[in-house]
Amino acid sequence: MVLYQFHTRKFDFVVIPPSELLARYDELRGKSHKIQSYVWVTNQGRCWETRGLQKDEVQEVCDGTYEDVIRDLTSYLNAWPFS
């Protein structure tokens, strides 16, 4: 996935095997023919799938205190296999 930073006009990439990404979406929302996703990169350099989070969870993502192994995509952020 390509993520565009509007304020810096730079790009981030989530480099994840499609089967792993689909397994995470299935875990979050069940099997579906449509996938709607919000992926954020925080100022701390963490990457999260945030669709459906409650207000307090969103605040935790912003504060850097949120934890959820299914939603955490940080290990795939700009993780090019050839770099």
Phi and psi in degrees as GROMACS dihedral restraints (atoms count N, CA, C in turn):
[ dihedral_restraints ]
;  ai    aj    ak    al  type     phi  dphi    fc
    3     4     5     6     1  -107.9    20    10
    4     5     6     7     1   129.9    20    10
    6     7     8     9     1  -115.9    20    10
    7     8     9    10     1   125.9    20    10
    9    10    11    12     1  -100.5    20    10
   10    11    12    13     1   128.0    20    10
   12    13    14    15     1   -92.0    20    10
   13    14    15    16     1   105.7    20    10
   15    16    17    18     1   -63.6    20    10
   16    17    18    19     1   -38.1    20    10
   18    19    20    21     1   -74.5    20    10
   19    20    21    22     1   -26.5    20    10
   21    22    23    24     1  -109.6    20    10
   22    23    24    25     1   -12.0    20    10
   24    25    26    27     1    60.2    20    10
   25    26    27    28     1    32.0    20    10
   27    28    29    30     1  -111.1    20    10
   28    29    30    31     1   171.0    20    10
   30    31    32    33     1  -119.2    20    10
   31    32    33    34     1   148.2    20    10
   33    34    35    36     1  -121.7    20    10
   34    35    36    37     1   158.8    20    10
   36    37    38    39     1  -130.7    20    10
   37    38    39    40     1   137.4    20    10
   39    40    41    42     1  -103.7    20    10
   40    41    42    43     1   108.4    20    10
   42    43    44    45     1  -104.5    20    10
   43    44    45    46     1    96.1    20    10
   45    46    47    48     1  -136.0    20    10
   46    47    48    49     1   138.6    20    10
   48    49    50    51     1   -58.5    20    10
   49    50    51    52     1   134.7    20    10
   51    52    53    54     1   -53.4    20    10
   52    53    54    55     1   -38.1    20    10
   54    55    56    57     1   -65.1    20    10
   55    56    57    58     1   -36.0    20    10
   57    58    59    60     1   -68.7    20    10
   58    59    60    61     1   -43.0    20    10
   60    61    62    63     1   -63.2    20    10
   61    62    63    64     1   -44.5    20    10
   63    64    65    66     1   -62.9    20    10
   64    65    66    67     1   -40.3    20    10
   66    67    68    69     1   -62.0    20    10
   67    68    69    70     1   -39.0    20    10
   69    70    71    72     1   -67.0    20    10
   70    71    72    73     1   -44.6    20    10
   72    73    74    75     1   -62.7    20    10
   73    74    75    76     1   -41.2    20    10
   75    76    77    78     1   -60.6    20    10
   76    77    78    79     1   -40.0    20    10
   78    79    80    81     1   -66.5    20    10
   79    80    81    82     1   -38.2    20    10
   81    82    83    84     1   -74.5    20    10
   82    83    84    85     1   -41.4    20    10
   84    85    86    87     1  -128.4    20    10
   85    86    87    88     1     0.0    20    10
   87    88    89    90     1    83.0    20    10
   88    89    90    91     1   168.9    20    10
   90    91    92    93     1   -70.3    20    10
   91    92    93    94     1   134.4    20    10
   93    94    95    96     1  -150.0    20    10
   94    95    96    97     1   154.8    20    10
   96    97    98    99     1   -82.2    20    10
   97    98    99   100     1   -18.5    20    10
   99   100   101   102     1  -117.9    20    10
  100   101   102   103     1   140.3    20    10
  102   103   104   105     1  -121.6    20    10
  103   104   105   106     1   122.2    20    10
  105   106   107   108     1  -115.6    20    10
  106   107   108   109     1   127.3    20    10
  108   109   110   111     1  -141.5    20    10
  109   110   111   112     1   143.6    20    10
  111   112   113   114     1  -119.7    20    10
  112   113   114   115     1   116.7    20    10
  114   115   116   117     1  -113.4    20    10
  115   116   117   118     1   125.3    20    10
  117   118   119   120     1  -114.9    20    10
  118   119   120   121     1   147.2    20    10
  120   121   122   123     1  -116.2    20    10
  121   122   123   124     1   123.0    20    10
  123   124   125   126     1   -86.6    20    10
  124   125   126   127     1   168.5    20    10
  126   127   128   129     1   -61.7    20    10
  127   128   129   130     1   -23.4    20    10
  129   130   131   132     1   -82.5    20    10
  130   131   132   133     1     0.1    20    10
  132   133   134   135     1    81.3    20    10
  133   134   135   136     1    18.3    20    10
  135   136   137   138     1   -94.3    20    10
  136   137   138   139     1   149.4    20    10
  138   139   140   141     1  -122.0    20    10
  139   140   141   142     1   126.2    20    10
  141   142   143   144     1  -132.8    20    10
  142   143   144   145     1   145.2    20    10
  144   145   146   147     1   -89.9    20    10
  145   146   147   148     1   116.5    20    10
  147   148   149   150     1  -112.7    20    10
  148   149   150   151     1    -2.5    20    10
  150   151   152   153     1   -61.0    20    10
  151   152   153   154     1   129.3    20    10
  153   154   155   156     1    89.8    20    10
  154   155   156   157     1     0.9    20    10
  156   157   158   159     1   -72.0    20    10
  157   158   159   160     1   149.2    20    10
  159   160   161   162     1   -76.8    20    10
  160   161   162   163     1   162.9    20    10
  162   163   164   165     1   -55.0    20    10
  163   164   165   166     1   -43.2    20    10
  165   166   167   168     1   -66.8    20    10
  166   167   168   169     1   -32.9    20    10
  168   169   170   171     1   -70.8    20    10
  169   170   171   172     1   -38.9    20    10
  171   172   173   174     1   -60.0    20    10
  172   173   174   175     1   -42.6    20    10
  174   175   176   177     1   -62.5    20    10
  175   176   177   178     1   -39.2    20    10
  177   178   179   180     1   -64.5    20    10
  178   179   180   181     1   -39.1    20    10
  180   181   182   183     1   -59.6    20    10
  181   182   183   184     1   -46.3    20    10
  183   184   185   186     1   -65.4    20    10
  184   185   186   187     1   -35.8    20    10
  186   187   188   189     1   -78.6    20    10
  187   188   189   190     1   -16.0    20    10
  189   190   191   192     1    85.4    20    10
  190   191   192   193     1    17.3    20    10
  192   193   194   195     1  -108.7    20    10
  193   194   195   196     1    -5.3    20    10
  195   196   197   198     1   -73.0    20    10
  196   197   198   199     1   142.4    20    10
  198   199   200   201     1  -138.4    20    10
  199   200   201   202     1   128.2    20    10
  201   202   203   204     1  -166.1    20    10
  202   203   204   205     1   110.5    20    10
  204   205   206   207     1   -63.9    20    10
  205   206   207   208     1   -29.1    20    10
  207   208   209   210     1   -73.0    20    10
  208   209   210   211     1   -39.8    20    10
  210   211   212   213     1   -83.4    20    10
  211   212   213   214     1   -16.5    20    10
  213   214   215   216     1   -79.5    20    10
  214   215   216   217     1   112.2    20    10
  216   217   218   219     1  -108.1    20    10
  217   218   219   220     1    13.0    20    10
  219   220   221   222     1   -56.9    20    10
  220   221   222   223     1   -39.6    20    10
  222   223   224   225     1   -66.5    20    10
  223   224   225   226     1   -15.7    20    10
  225   226   227   228     1  -100.8    20    10
  226   227   228   229     1    -1.9    20    10
  228   229   230   231     1   -72.5    20    10
  229   230   231   232     1   118.0    20    10
  231   232   233   234     1    51.9    20    10
  232   233   234   235     1    35.5    20    10
  234   235   236   237     1   -96.2    20    10
  235   236   237   238     1    66.3    20    10
  237   238   239   240     1   -66.9    20    10
  238   239   240   241     1   131.8    20    10
  240   241   242   243     1   -68.2    20    10
  241   242   243   244     1   -18.0    20    10
  243   244   245   246     1  -104.6    20    10
  244   245   246   247     1    11.0    20    10
